[in-house]
Amino acid sequence: MKKFSNTAFSLLALALAAPSFAPISAHAATGTVNFQGEIVQSTCDVVTASRDQTVVIGRYPTTAFKNVGDTSAAKAFNIGLENCEPGSYTVRFDGITPTGHPELLAVDVAKGVGIEILDNNENIFPINQEVTDTALVAVDADGLATVHLKARYKSFAQAVTAGTANASSQFSIEYR
């Protein structure tokens, strides 16, 4: 029979007694987690050629804008969509607007003029607002749609100054 040394016996006694020194666990507070969300219809995909495009409105002399509200010729552009479901959509253009003119995009250098976006029926797209018009996004049987738009310069001040008149706008199209 093996004999335990005093050290081994002391360690064994300590190991057996250790659980009695452990703190008693307390119950934690309870609560509730609420989860919210919604499953929505998928929206269309923007066709690659329409995703990042440049619309060249053209060069115009300051004399083309003699009065407030004068406009340049409109330049047509399209946003192609695919994988669309039939339904109602909103279209939105976001960007910086000249003070007091939420219907225009502010341009970089020229003064007194902005860029106006129109639909094919000459309706003005307000900037930074959703537009709901069922005719804007008409989905065909193959899930394709084209949003037909126009852009032009429009004066909002009596004096228009020369300079580049560039602007950019992010757009979004959402299923409703």
N, C-alpha and C positions, 0 to 999 in steps of 0.2 A: 504494500500500500504506500502511495506517495504521500509525502508530507508537504504541506504548504508552508512556504516561508512567511514570516510576519508581513513582509511587503506585499506578497501576492494576496494574503488574506485581507489586508487592509484595502487593497484595490477592489477585490471582489465585494467586500462589504459596502464600499463607497458606491460601486456600480449598482448594487441592488437597492440602495437607499436613495439614489439620484431621482427617480421618478417622484418620490414624495416631496422633494424640494421644488419641483416644477410648478410654475404659477397655474392657477386654475383659469381656464379660458372663459372669457365673458362673451355674451352674445352681442353681435354688432347690431347697429340700428338697421331697420329695414325701410324700404321705399319702393317706388314704382318707376319704371322706365316706360314712357309712352313713345311709340314709333308712329310716324306719320309719313305719308307719301301718296303717290298716285301713279298709276300706269297709264301712259298716254299713247296716242297714235303716233307712229313714227312720222317725222317730217321728211321732206324731200332732201335729196343730195344735190348740191350745186355742181353742175357740169364743170369739169376742170377748166375749160376755156373761159368760163364766166367768173371763176373764183377770184382771180386777180387780173383785172383788165384796165386799160387806159382808154378813156374817151377823149379824143382830140376835138375840142369845141371850135378852135380856130383862132385867128388873129383879127382883131377889130380895132379901128382907130377910136380914140376917145370921142371924136365927133359923132360916132354912131349912137352915143348915149347923151343926147342933148337935154332930155327931160327925165325926171324921176319915173321909173316904170318902163323905160325903153329896154328892149330885149334884142339879143343877137338872133341869128338863125339857130334853130334847134338841131342838135346832133342826136340821131337815134342810136340806142344801144339796147342790148338784150341780156337777160340773165336766164340761162338755160338750167332746167331742173330735170332730175330723173329719180326713179324709184319713189314716185309720189303716190299717195292714196287719194282717192276722190274725197273732197271735203272743202272746208273753209280755211283759208290761210290769211295771215297778216304779213305785211311787208313793212320793213322799217329801215330807214337810212339814218345813221348817227354821224354827228360831226359838229364842228364849231360853227356857230352862226354869228352874223354881225348883230350887234346890239339892236334890239327892237325889230329884228327881221327873222323870225323863226322859220320862215319858208325858204331861206337861202343858206347855202354853205358859204362861209367866209373864205375869201381867197388870200393868198400869201402876201402879195406886194401891192397890186393895184388897189386904189381906194374908191369907194362909192359904188362898187359893183360886187355882185355875188353870183353864185351858181344856183339856178333853179332846176329842180328835177320834176318832170311831168310824166304822167302816164300817156298812153296812146290817144286818150280822149281829151288831152290838154288839161287834165286835173292836176293841180299842184300837190306835190308830196311835201308835207311839212317835215322838217328835219327833227330828229329825236322823238318821233311819235309813231305809233303803229297805225297803219292804214289797213282797214278791212274792206275789201271790195272783191266779191266773188268772181268778177270778170278778170281780175289781175292774174290769178293763178288758176287757169282752166286746165285740168288734168285730162289727158287723152286716155284711151283704152290701154296703152302701153305704159302708163305711169309717167309720161313725159309732160312737161309744161314749159312755156317760155313767157317770161315777164317782159313785155315790150315797154320801153321807157325812152325818154328824151332828156337832154340837158342843154341849157343855154345860159348865157350871161344875162343878168337883169340889173339895171341901175336902181339904187335906192337913195342916191344923193344927187343934187343938182350938178355938182362938179365931180367928174370921174377922172382919176389920175392914172397915168400910164404905169405899167409894170407887169410882171408875170401875174397871171390870174389862175393859179393852180390851187386845187383843194383835193382832199380825199375824204371818203366816207365809207365806213363799214356798213354792210347791210345784213339783215337777218330776215329769214322767211320761216314762219312758224305755223304749224297746224293748230287749228282751234276746234 
